C-alpha cells in the first residue's frame, strides 16, 4: 500500500520556498558545501576517534582569519566519523598519522585524488587541549596554513 502524502508538509515547504525567494535566501539550506567565499580555506583535521588530536586542532584554528575548520575521525566509533561530504568540503586535509591517510585513501580514493593532504606524524599520546599537543600542532600546522608568515 502506497504511503499517502502529507499535504500540510508540502504546503509548508512551498510557503518556506516562497518566503526564501522573497528574502533572497537559499532554500532548502544545503549543508557541507564548499565555502562560497573563495578567500576562505576549508581545513579538515583527521585523527582516529576524533576525541583529542583533531578536535584540539579544530579548536586552535577556529576563528582564524581566512579559515573554515572541522574535524573527523577514521574510526567508525569516532565522535564525528569521516564522510565523503567532509572530504569533498575540504581544501586542505591535515592527518595526524600515516594510517589515517591509508584509511582515507581506501574509503575515498576518488575524493582525495586532487586534495592538498599533509600528514603530521603526531602519535595518539595526548589528551584534548593538552599544552604539549597544542604546541606540537601549532608548530607543524602554522607553516602549512600560513606559509608566508
C-alpha positions in Angstrom: 0.0 0.0 0.0 1.4 3.4 -1.0 2.0 5.9 1.7 -0.3 8.9 1.4 1.3 12.4 1.0 1.1 14.7 3.9 -0.3 17.8 2.1 0.2 20.0 5.1 4.0 19.5 4.9 4.0 20.0 1.1 2.2 23.3 1.6 4.6 24.3 4.4 7.6 23.6 2.2 6.1 25.6 -0.6 5.5 28.6 1.7 9.0 28.4 3.0 10.4 28.3 -0.5 8.3 31.3 -1.5 9.4 33.2 1.6 13.0 32.4 1.0 12.8 33.6 -2.6 11.2 36.9 -1.3 14.1 37.3 1.1 16.8 36.3 -1.4 17.8 33.2 0.6 18.6 29.7 -0.5 16.0 27.1 0.5 16.4 24.4 1.4 19.7 25.2 3.2 22.4 22.9 1.8 25.0 21.9 4.4 28.5 20.6 3.8 29.1 22.7 0.7 32.4 24.3 -0.2 32.8 27.8 1.1 31.1 30.4 -1.0 33.8 32.9 -0.1 36.8 32.0 -2.3 39.1 33.7 0.1 38.3 31.1 2.8 40.2 27.9 3.0 38.3 24.8 4.3 40.6 22.8 6.5 39.7 19.2 7.7 41.7 17.8 10.6 41.6 14.0 10.9 42.7 11.5 13.6 41.3 8.1 14.7 38.4 8.7 17.1 38.0 12.4 16.8 38.4 12.8 20.5 41.7 14.5 21.3 44.1 15.5 18.4 41.8 16.6 15.6 39.3 18.4 17.9 42.2 20.2 19.5 43.5 21.4 16.1 39.9 22.4 15.2 39.7 24.4 18.5 43.0 26.1 17.9 42.3 27.2 14.3 38.6 28.0 14.6 38.1 31.7 14.2 41.4 32.3 12.5 41.1 34.7 9.5 40.6 33.0 6.2 39.9 29.5 7.6 36.8 27.3 8.0 37.7 24.3 10.0 36.2 21.0 11.1 37.5 17.6 12.4 36.6 14.0 11.9 37.9 10.5 12.8 38.7 7.5 10.6 37.2 5.0 13.1 33.5 4.0 13.0 33.5 4.8 16.7 34.6 8.4 16.2 32.7 11.2 17.6 32.3 12.5 14.0 33.2 9.7 11.6 34.9 10.9 8.4 32.4 11.1 5.5 32.6 11.7 1.8 31.0 15.1 2.4 33.8 16.1 4.7 36.4 15.1 2.1 34.6 17.0 -0.6 34.2 20.1 1.6 38.0 20.3 2.4 40.5 22.3 0.5 43.3 21.1 2.9 43.3 17.8 4.8 45.6 17.5 7.8 46.1 14.0 9.1 47.7 13.1 12.4 49.3 9.8 11.3 50.1 7.8 8.1 47.5 5.2 8.9 44.8 7.9 8.6 45.9 8.6 5.1 45.8 4.9 4.2 42.3 4.6 5.7 41.1 7.7 3.9 42.6 6.5 0.6 40.8 3.2 1.0 37.5 4.7 1.8 37.5 7.7 -0.6 40.0 7.1 -3.4 38.3 9.4 -5.8 37.6 12.1 -3.2 41.2 12.7 -2.2 42.7 12.5 -5.7 43.4 16.3 -6.0 43.4 17.3 -2.4 46.1 19.1 -0.5 47.0 16.4 2.1 49.5 16.7 4.9 50.5 14.0 7.4 51.9 15.4 10.7 53.2 12.3 12.4 51.7 13.1 15.8 51.0 10.0 17.8 48.0 9.4 20.0 49.8 10.2 23.2 47.9 13.4 24.2 44.6 14.5 25.7 42.3 17.2 24.4 43.9 20.7 24.6 47.0 19.3 26.4 49.6 22.1 26.3 52.2 19.8 24.7 49.7 18.8 22.0 48.8 22.5 21.3 52.4 23.4 21.0 53.2 20.5 18.6 50.1 21.2 16.5 50.8 24.9 16.1 54.5 24.3 15.2 53.6 21.8 12.5 50.3 23.3 11.1 51.2 27.0 11.1 53.8 26.6 8.2 51.2 24.6 6.2 48.3 27.1 6.6 50.3 30.3 6.8 53.4 29.8 4.7 54.1 33.5 4.2 54.4 34.3 7.9 
